[in-house]
Amino acid sequence: MDYPITPAIRVLREKKINFTPHVFEYVEKGGTKHSAEVLKTDEHAVIKTLVFETNERKPLLVLMHGDFQVSTKELARALKVKTVAPVSPENAQKFTGYLVGGTSPFGVKTEMSIFAEKTIFDLEKIYINGGKRGFLIEIEPSDLNNVLQIETIAVGIKS
């Protein structure tokens, strides 16, 4: 199957991580719900990569279940900062090198802290962005730790 060779894919290949590529038609504002429908999987296993910034202007990534939201209040408390807020799509692209809707935690432009909802690691398989809109990769959650330096947190709220 043909799939895009993105910075994320280069990193996974370099680290010898097994993944299954899934390419599908991107739907504007379709989000993880659309991805889960197309891949015939539970939205809970579709992991979104979200870019936030602290009040000190420090960018960070949060990996979260598709059917959950991030409690910015809990996230700020966990990080011991005043506030945390999502960045603009322009800044998200500037920090990661990826378009919003195609953000992967692998191969980002700016080095930043990465946090993952701890229950992600309870799943057998996850679907996470491969670095392009309409392109998810299926991997084992433990592979996140084999490639990224992740801190686990509990800041998810069922949406």
C-alpha positions in Angstrom: 0.0 0.0 0.0 1.2 3.5 -0.9 1.5 5.9 2.0 3.2 9.2 2.5 6.8 9.3 3.8 6.6 12.0 6.4 9.2 13.0 9.1 7.1 10.7 11.5 7.5 7.7 9.2 11.3 8.4 8.9 11.6 8.4 12.7 9.6 5.2 13.1 11.7 3.4 10.4 14.9 4.6 11.9 13.8 3.2 15.3 12.6 0.0 13.7 9.1 0.4 15.0 6.4 -1.8 13.3 3.4 0.0 12.2 0.4 -0.5 9.9 -0.4 2.5 7.7 -4.0 3.6 7.1 -4.7 6.2 4.4 -8.2 7.5 4.0 -10.0 10.6 2.8 -9.5 13.5 5.2 -12.7 15.3 6.2 -12.4 18.8 7.5 -13.7 18.9 11.1 -14.2 15.1 10.9 -11.7 14.5 13.7 -11.2 11.2 15.5 -14.9 10.3 15.1 -14.5 10.2 11.3 -11.2 8.3 11.5 -12.7 5.7 13.9 -15.6 5.2 11.5 -13.4 4.8 8.5 -11.0 2.4 10.3 -13.9 0.5 11.9 -12.4 0.9 15.4 -13.3 2.5 18.7 -12.8 6.2 18.8 -11.1 5.6 22.2 -8.2 3.9 20.4 -7.7 6.9 18.0 -5.1 9.1 19.7 -5.0 12.8 19.0 -1.8 14.8 19.2 -2.7 18.2 20.7 -0.4 21.2 21.0 -0.6 23.4 24.1 1.3 26.3 25.5 1.9 27.2 29.2 1.5 30.8 30.4 5.4 30.9 30.1 5.0 30.3 26.4 6.4 26.8 26.6 4.9 24.5 23.9 4.0 20.9 24.8 2.2 18.0 23.2 -0.6 16.0 24.8 -1.6 12.6 23.5 -5.3 12.0 24.3 -8.0 9.5 23.5 -10.2 10.6 20.6 -13.3 10.5 22.7 -11.8 12.6 25.5 -11.0 16.3 26.1 -8.0 17.6 28.0 -8.8 19.4 31.3 -6.5 22.4 30.9 -7.0 23.1 34.6 -5.8 19.6 35.6 -2.9 19.8 33.0 -1.8 23.2 34.4 -1.9 21.7 37.9 0.1 18.7 36.8 2.7 20.9 35.2 2.8 23.3 38.2 2.1 26.3 36.0 -0.6 29.0 36.1 -2.4 28.2 32.8 -2.2 26.0 29.8 -4.1 26.7 26.6 -4.3 25.2 23.1 -2.1 27.1 20.6 -3.4 28.6 17.3 -3.3 26.3 14.2 -0.5 28.6 12.9 1.6 28.1 16.0 0.9 24.4 16.1 2.2 24.1 12.6 5.2 26.3 13.5 6.1 24.1 16.5 5.5 20.7 14.9 6.0 21.2 11.2 2.7 19.5 10.6 -0.7 20.9 9.5 -3.5 20.7 12.1 -5.4 17.5 11.4 -2.1 15.9 10.5 -0.1 16.4 13.6 2.1 13.5 14.7 4.1 13.3 17.9 7.0 11.8 15.9 9.5 13.9 14.0 8.3 17.3 15.3 10.3 20.4 14.4 10.6 21.9 18.0 11.8 19.8 20.9 9.1 19.9 23.6 7.7 17.9 26.5 5.2 15.2 25.5 2.5 14.0 27.9 0.2 11.1 27.3 -3.0 10.2 29.1 -1.9 7.1 31.1 -4.9 4.9 30.0 -3.6 5.0 26.4 -1.1 2.4 27.6 -3.9 0.0 28.6 -5.0 -0.4 25.0 -3.8 -3.2 22.8 -3.3 -1.1 19.6 -3.6 2.6 19.0 -4.2 4.7 15.8 -2.1 7.9 15.8 -1.4 10.4 13.1 1.4 9.6 10.7 2.1 13.2 9.9 -0.5 14.0 7.2 -4.2 14.6 7.1 -6.0 11.3 6.4 -3.1 9.2 7.4 -3.1 7.2 10.7 -0.6 4.6 11.8 -1.6 1.6 13.9 1.1 0.8 16.5 1.3 -0.8 20.0 1.1 1.9 22.7 4.4 0.7 24.2 6.1 1.8 21.0 5.4 5.4 22.0 7.9 5.0 24.8 10.4 3.3 22.5 10.5 6.5 20.3 9.4 9.4 22.5 10.2 10.6 26.0 6.7 10.6 27.4 5.4 11.5 30.8 2.0 9.9 31.7 -0.7 12.1 33.2 -4.4 11.8 34.0 -6.1 14.9 32.6 -8.7 13.4 30.3 -12.4 14.2 30.5 -14.9 12.1 28.6 -16.3 14.3 25.8 
